[in-house]
Amino acid sequence: MKIVSLCSTGSCCPVVKITDTQVEIGEKGNTCVLTKEQWETLRDKIQKNEL
């Protein structure tokens, strides 16, 4: 599992947790779980400035 914090302080911001099967984005009590396919689609759209 890879965990990436979305801010420099580390504990107060949402994180991205990446496993072999899914990606979880958010913080305690407020998360979104994506399949790897959904994650790749989201990542592609962000990189293409579609979002």
C-alpha positions, 0 to 999 in steps of 0.5 A: 500500500502507498499512502500520499498526504495531500498537504505538507503538514501530513495529519490534517489533510486528506490522503490517497491510499493506493493498493493493488485493487483500489484507491481510497481518497479522503479523510476519516469519515469522508472517503471515496473508494475507486477501482483501479480502472476508475482511478486511471480514468480520473488520473488521465482526465486530470492530466489532460486538463479535462477536470 
